Amino acid sequence: MDNTRFIESMDTIIYDLSRELPKYQRYNRLLQAWRDTFACDACVLLKLEGDNLVPKSANGLQIEAMGRHFPVAEHPRLEQILAHYDDDSNNEVQKKVHRFDADCELPDPYDGLIQTPDGQLNVHDCMGAVLVIDNEPWGIVTMDALNPQRFDSLDPAMLNSMIGLTEVVIKTANLIFALDQKVQRQEQVTASLINEKFSEEMIGTSSAMNMLNLEIDLVADSDLAALVYGESGSGKELVARKIHMASKRAKEALITVNCAALPETMVESELFGHVAGAFTGATKNRLGKFELADAGTLFLDEIGELPLSIQAKLLRVIQFGELQRLGSDKPHKVDVRLITATNRDLAKEVEAGRFRDDLYHRLTVYPLKVPSLRERGNDILLLAGNFLAKIQRKVGINNLTLSKDAERVLLAYEWPGNVRELEHLLSRASLRAAARNRKDDRVVVLESSDLDIQTSSDVSTLSPLLSPQVSTDCTDSAAVNRNASQNDIVINTLNRDNSLKQITDDFQTQFISKMLAENNSNSAATARAIGVDRSNLHRLMKRLNIQ
């Protein structure tokens, strides 16, 4: 046996382990190494599948052999090779290898398939070995030689090495195939989720939305930093997604970070990553969101919440396109398109010293304002129809529709929570309407009473708990003022223009001031007490000039 050929074959097999090859090609090259090493005329790799041995690669047989299955019970030679496997033997070769006598009368499964002058296997040398993967017989490898003495001088150590390496190749090929399948499945699932999430359209035909769509189309194809600003719930993240999907980076990742949700101690690690040992609990290296978004887009929501210390490091990444992981001084280059969003007035934050002026100018290269829902007119009804279609699928309700009175109420409401509030309100209203109707009703109509909202036109029917005292003339006004205690809410229309907005503002000013006093000027507690979002309360206080 030629040691040189054996070493060359081993080198080839080991080299192939590091290469990305299709499974069939990996097996074909493996069998070629067997033939080169042992100078046989045919070599076949067969996998045990149920009661059959199925060829996975064949070298030296006619092509049609690859289309056959060999029932073990019908082929005594194959059956003996498999039966020879003995778990208790200490000799690896003896427990796996079975060699047949040259004049063995058992029929050969490859008769008519081997490449000989007459296609027949008469007197020849034949042997096979069981291949064991994870302590279970995986299949067999067989060798046939027309020379009856071909395997007389076969080195058992070489044979054992080739068997062991073959098992390694098979297991490696199976692992690579399984990983490839897993990756493909995950990619399909991810693509499906992305399509489902990103296919959400920006619904609306109002002039404000038409202008926003034009701005998005204009900025999307560039790599300019975009700042999306607007009230909470107005759809800023949807705008960021649309910018990404319309950009040249659409096939790359869009990584989203809510800066307001990050603890201050973890912001740097989340954005820029860390190395093992950087802080207690950092047991291994971790990529930050910037590196995860490399070649793609990073969307930083609520950018106004970033601490000043992090703002300086963010500025460096934007300026130079490189970052340092926490605990490391090694720079890492990144190519990221940055989109940010905020519901704060960043210019005022800069004036107050809470936001860096230089970072502000870097982020606002192209600002886009998302209109509030109250600015969008009949878009409210278009959005309502879209949400109702989704709700009826989720909840299993038949056709959901709005009554004319419900449409009027939706259009009259101010929507402090914007699109998000509309979606949540319709979800609750749908459940109320469903409870009022029979399950088999073809159409479920949402009435204004299901919406449970109060518009400006409803000011005359305010909750009795608020008990406002309204005066419309001088005499009544004086009487009311004399009888009212300090905490009473008094609405006086005297010397006013009597506009509904003015009266509503007057009531809201008194009511919010009263609730603030009851909650020791704690705006968060006041917001909880009156059932509104704190940011919405702050905006309302600012508009009403409540200190």
N, C-alpha and C positions, 0 to 999 in steps of 0.2 A: 504494500500500500504506500502510495507516494505522500510523504509528510508535507511536501510543499503544496500539493494540491489541496490537502486538508486545511492547511493554514490559510491559503487563499480563499477557500470556501467559507471558512469561519469569519474571515475579515469581511467578506461580502455580506454575509447574513447579519453580522453585528452592525455594519455600516447602514444596511437597509432599515434597521430598527430606528435609526434617527431620521429617516426620511418619511415624507408624507406620500404614501403610496396607496392605491386602491387595494383592497384585500386580495383580489384575484391575482394582481400583479406581484404582490408580496409573496403569495404562495407559489406562483410560477418560478420566481427567482430562487425560492427556497429549494424546490425540487431540482432545479438545475444544479444547485450546489451539491445536492445528494448524488446526482449522476456524475458530476465532475470528481467527487471525492472517492466514490466506490466503483466507478467505471461500469455501472450497470446499464442495461439496454432500455429499461423502463422503470419509472418510479411514479407511484400514485399516492395521493393524500385523500383519504376517505373519512368522512364524518359520520358518526353513529347518530342516526335520527330515527328514533323508535326501533323498529325491527329491521331497518335498512341501513346499509352503508352507502353514503352518497359521495361521489367524487367531487372534491373541491378544486383539485388541480391534478393534471395528468401530463407526464413528460415521457414520450416514447410510445404512447397509445394513439390510435386513430381518434379524430376529433369527436366521432359519435359516442365515444366512451363517456364523455362529460354529460351526455343526456340520459344516462342510465342510472337506475337504482339497483343495488345488489341486496336482495333479501338475505339476511345472514343465514337463515335456516336452509336456503337453497344452494349455498356455496360453502362446502365443508372446509375449504382452506381458510376462508375468511373467518368462519366460525371457530376454527382451531386457534387462529392468531388471537382472537378476542378471549377465548377460554383459557389461553395460556397465562393471562395476567394473574399474578399471585401476589397479593398484598403482603404475605408473610415472608417472602424470600428476602434475604439480605443482599443478594446480588442483583443490582439494577438491571443488568443485561439479561440475566436468566429469567427474571420475573416479567420482562416486557417482550423479549424477542423469541420468535419461533422460526426455525429454519426447516424447510422441507427437504427430504431426500431427493436427489436428482431424478430418481426413477419412481417418485411417488405417483401412485395411480389415481389420486384424487383429482377430479376435473379442475382445471384452472379457470377462474372467472374471466380471464383476459383472452381465452381462446378466440381467435378471429378478430381480436382488437389490436394485438401487438404488431408492430411494424417489422414483419419477417417476410421472406420470399413467398411462403405459402400461407402466412397469417396464422399458422398453428404453433402451439407451444408443446414440443415433444419432450425430449430430455433437456432440462434446463435447471439453472439454480434459482431458487425462489425463497424469500424470507420476508417476514413482516414484524412490525413492532407496534405494541399498544401505546397510544399517546394518552397521558393522564393529565387532566387539568383540574385543579382544586379537588384532588383525591377521587376523581371520578373519571372512568374511561371516556375520552372525548371522541376517539376514533382510532384509525390505524394508518401507518405508512407502509407501503409494500415496495420491494425491489425485485426485479426479474432480470436475469442475465442468461443469454443463450449459451454461454460457456458454463458447463455443469460444475466446474471447479472455481468459478469466479470468486466466491466468498470464502474459499478455504483459508486464505491468509488474511482475512479481515481482522483488523485490530479492535478488540472489544472496547478499549478505552475511547477510540475514535467514534465507534458506533454509539456508545453511551453519550458522548459529548454531542453528537449530531441529534440524537433523540431529545436530550435535554434542551438543546437550543431550539429545536423545532417546537417543543412545548411552549417555550418562552415566546417564540414568534407568534404562535397561535393565540396565546393569551393576550399578547400585546395588540395583535390585530383586532381581537374581540373588544378589548378595552377602548381602542381608538374608534372602532365602529360605533360602540355604545355611546361614547362621548360625542361623536359626530351627530348621531341621531338625537341625543339630548340637546345639543346646541341648536340643531335644525328645528327641533320642536319648540325650544325656548324662543328662537328667532321668529317662528311663525306665531307663537302666542303673543310675543312682544309686538310684532307687526300688527296683529289683530287688535291688540289693546290700543296701540298708537293710532291706528286708523279709526277705531271707535271713538277715542278721546279727541283726536285732532280733526275728525270729520264734523265735529260740532260747529255749526255755522254761526256767523255773527248775523243774527236775524234783525232786520230793520230796514225801512225805506225812508226814514226821516232824513231831512237835510243834514242834521248833525251826524248821523251814521254814514251817509253817503260821503261826507267830507272826511270822516275818519278812515273809511275804506280807501279813499284816494291817497291819504297820507301813508297808510300802511303799504300800499303798492309802491309808493315812491321810495320809502326807506328800506323796504325788505331786501332788495337786491344788492344793497351796499353792506359794508361791514361797520357802518357808523354805530356808535353807542346810542341807544334809544331809551328815553325815559318816558314811561307810560304813567300818567297821573290822572287822578279822578277820585271820586268818593268810594267808600267801602261798598263792595257788592256790585259795582258798576260793570265789571267784566274785564279788568286789567289783565288777568292771566290769559284770558281768551285772546286778547289782542297780541300778547307776547307770543302765544302759540302760532297765531296766524302769520306774524312777522317771520318766525322761524320756518314755517312750512312753505312760505313763498320765497325763501332765500336760497342761495346756492349751497347752504349747509343743511338743507332739509333732510338729507339721507343720514346725517350724523345725529348725535345725541342732543336732546334738549334737556338740560338738567335744571331743576327748579329748586330754589332754596327760599324758605320763608324766614327772613332775618329776625322777625319778631318772635319766632318760636324757638330760637336758639338761645340757650343759657350763655351769658356773657363769657363764662370761663371756657366754653367749648366752641365759640365762634371761629377762632383762628384755626383750630384743628379741623373743623367741618369744611372751611373754605379752602385751606391751603394744605391740609394733610398733616401727618406727624410721623416720626420715626419711633421705633421701639425704645422705650425708656424715657421718652420726652416728658412724661408725667405719670403719676401713679395710675396703674391700670392700662397703660400703653404697652401691651405685650408684643405687638408686632407693628410693622410699617403699615400705614393706611393712606391711601390716596384721598386728597381733598376734592371738593366739587369742581374746582377749576381744572384739575387734571382729568377728572372723569368727563368733563365737557370739552376736552381738547379736540380741535377740529370742528367742534359743534357750537352750540349756543348755551350760555349760562344765563338763567333768568333769576335775578335777585329781587324777590318781592319784599315790600316793606323796607326798602333800603334806608329810609330815614331812621330806622331803629338801630343801625349799626353803631357800636361804641366808637369814639373818636380814635382810640388806639388802633382799631382795625381799619378805620377809614384810611389811615396813612399807609398801611400795608396794601390795601386794595388799590390805592392810587399808584403804587409802584408796579403792581401787576399790569394795570392798564397802560402805564407809560412805557414799560420796557418788555412786557410780555414774558416775564419770568417771576418765579416765586421761590420761596424757601419753606420747606416743611418745618413744622414746629419741632424744635430739638435738633435741627440740622442747619449747617451753613452752606450746603451745596445748592446751587441754583438749578431750577428746572424750567425749561422753556415751555410755554403753552401758547396755543393759537385759539383764542376763544372770542366769539362775538358776544358782547355783553348787552343784555336788556335789563333794565331796572324798572321798578314800579313803586309808587308811594301814594298815600292819601293825604300826606302832609304838604304844606307849602314850604318847599325846601329853601326858597329864597329867604323866607322869614327865619327858618332854622339856622341859616348861615348868619343872619343878622344877630340872632340870639347866641351865637357861638356854639351851637350844638351840632353843626355840620360844617365840614371843611369847604372853604371857598374854592380851592383848586380842584377838589374832587367834584364839587357841584358842576363846575364848568366842563369837566371831562364827561360827566354823565348826561348832561343836557345838550349834547351835540344836536340831537333831533328829538325834541319833546313832542309827545302826542297826548292830547287831552281826550279822555273817554267821557262822553256826555253822561250826565245823570239820567235816570229813567224818566224823571218828571220833565226833562227837556226833549223827550223823544216822541211825544204825542201818541199817535195810533200804533206806534211800535209796541206799546204795552199790550195791545190785543193780539198782535202777531206773536209776541213772546208767550202770552198766556195760552194760545192755541198749541204752540210747540210743547210747552210744559205739560199741558193736559194730555197730549198724545203719549208722552213718556209715562205720565202717572198712571194712565189707564192700563198700560202694559205691565207696569210694576205691581200694581195693586190688584189687577184682574177685574177691573170695572169695565162695564160696557161703555159705549161712546159717551164721553164727557163733553159737555158744552156749557156755555155761559148764557144766562138769561140777559135780556136787554138791560134790566136794572143793575145786574152784576157788572156788566160792561161799563155802565155809567159810573158806578162806584169806583171801579179800577182806574178809570180815566181821571176821576176827580181827586184821587188820593195823591199825597205828596211823595210817597215812596222814599222815606229816609234811608231805608236799607237797600234801595235800588233793585237790580235784577234778582239778587240772591233772596231778598225779602219776598219778591213776587213768587218765586218758585216755592219757597217754604209755605207761604200763605195758601197757594193753590193746592198743595199737598194736604194741608189740614182741612181745607174746605171740601176737597174731594171725598175725604173720609166721612165728613159730616153729611154730605149729600148722599153718599152711598148708604149710610145708616138710615136715612129717611126714605129711601127707595127700596123696592123689592130687588132681589139679586138678579132676577131674570128680565128686569126692565131693559128695553132696547136702548134707551137714551137716559142718561142721568144728567139733570140740569142743575147747575150751581146757581143758587139764588144769592142775592146780596146779603141775606142773613147768614149764609154759610161762610162768607168772607171774614166776618167779625173784624171789620176795620171801620174807622171813623174818619169821614172826610170833613172838609171845612163847612160843607153845607149841613152837616149834622150837628153844628155847634149848639143849636137850640135844644138838642136832646142829649146833652152831656149827662154823664153818670150822676145820680143824685148824691153820691159820696163827695163830689166836688162842690156841690151846692153853691154855684156862683150867684151873686146878687146883682141883678141887672137893673139899671136905672135909665130912664129915657127923658126925664124932665128934671127941672131944678129942684122942685119940691121933693120928689121921690129920691133924688140923688142925695139931698141933705139928710133925708130920713134914713136912707140906707147907710150913709157914712156915719151917722150918729149911732146906729144900732150895730154896725159891723165891729167885730173885735179885730185885733191886730192880725190874726191869722186867717180872717175871712177873705175870700176872693171877690172883689167888687169890680164889675164891668160897667163903666159909666160911658154912655154914648153922647153925653152932652159935650158940645163944642168939638165934636169929631166930624169927620166926613161920612161917618156911618158905613164905611166900606166893611165888607165881611172880613177881609184880610186884616184890617186894623183891629177889629174886635177880637179876632182869633189870636193875633199877636199879643194883644193886651192880656187875654186870658192865659196864654202860654207863659208870658213873662211872670205873671203873679203866681201861677201854679208852680213853675220851676223854682222860683225864689222861695216859695213856701216849703217845698220839698227839700231844697238845699239847707234851709234853716233847721228843718227837722232832723237832717242827717249830718249836722255839724259841718256843713260846707264840703262834705266828702262827695265828690262827683261820681265816683264809682258806686258808692252805696246809693246815691240818688238815682243813678241810672237803673240799678237793680230794682229799686223800689217802684219806679214808674214803668219798668218793663221795656226799656230801650237800650240799644247798644251805647257804650260810653262815648265812642267816637262820634256817634250821631248826636248825643246830648251836647258834646262840646261844640259841634257845628251850630246847633240850634241856639246855644247860649251866646255864641259869637255873633250870630245874625241878629239876635234880640238885644245884644249889648248888655248881657247879664254878667256882672263881675264875680 
